[in-house]
Amino acid sequence: MHLPILALALAASTSSATPLTPRQNSPTVYLAGDSTMARTNSPHNGWGEYLSKYISLPVINKAISGRSARSFTNEGRFTEIENQVRQNDIVIIAFGHNDGGSPNSASDNGRSACPGTGSEVCTSGKTGERVYTYNYYLENAARRLSGRGARVVLASQTTKNPWQNGQWSGNAAPPRFVEYARNAARNTGVGFVDHYQSVIKAYWRLGSGVVNGFYPVDYTHTSPQGADLVAQAFVQAVARDFNGTVALKGYLRNPVPNVW
Ligand SMILES: *[C@@H]1O[C@H](CO)[C@@H](O)[C@H](O)[C@H]1NC(C)=O
């Protein structure tokens, strides 16, 4: 099937002065997030470090420990990605672990978003900075990156260990940022993956013993094995159109992980 097309292409290029110029580079995947996605120090690691095992695209992991949608914005980290992306690159963004708290307080940590999901504005009790909502920061990043031709995927934050003390808490209501991220995706017309729910499903299936083994330091940060599992849950959600079809779906390696 490819040969006649190639022959036509060659014919076309000899008969006209403009040769076909195939796309030279495949898309690149950029990751923006916190320690649960970032490359971190042993004994834990972030899931972003394992994504390239399951997709056929290069991954540039820009996630960094301790960041929130607010601090990632203020430190110019979204702008840096914006300046690097090219048409059709894919940017996966996941925040939520560091976004709660009270920016109005005198001990504002520089990470907490203003409560609410819209145009609410707070004033930092520490620096006087105008602080916006989680949705404001996320939607702003999604719009700007989309405007550069990137295909944006918003992911909900990962779950903490839902098997603490051997008791299953995975049916409890998710943190509010899960729904906020979904709404941010809707508001900006970009893709959404409920990574939180996808990992919950995998953890239910794996059970208490295995999952507790994924949390060597605390209830938030996974071991390398746990991070790999969390990456697989993300890829499976993409493969199954868990919350609609996202751009990454065209680039999955076979066999697709099956962890839930
Ligand atoms: C994503 O899709 C799954 C499967 O249908 C669903 O259980 C989950 O609630 C969805 N997430 C959100 C935030 O809507």
The ligand as an ORCA input file, in Angstrom:
! r2SCAN-3c Opt
* xyz 0 1
  C     -13.822      9.673     34.403
  O     -14.438      8.533     33.851
  C     -14.660      7.484     34.784
  C     -15.191      6.288     33.997
  O     -16.373      6.602     33.371
  C     -15.606      7.952     35.866
  O     -15.757      6.927     36.837
  C     -15.020      9.197     36.525
  O     -15.922      9.707     37.465
  C     -14.704     10.265     35.478
  N     -14.076     11.378     36.160
  C     -14.618     12.589     36.268
  C     -13.876     13.582     37.099
  O     -15.642     12.913     35.725
*
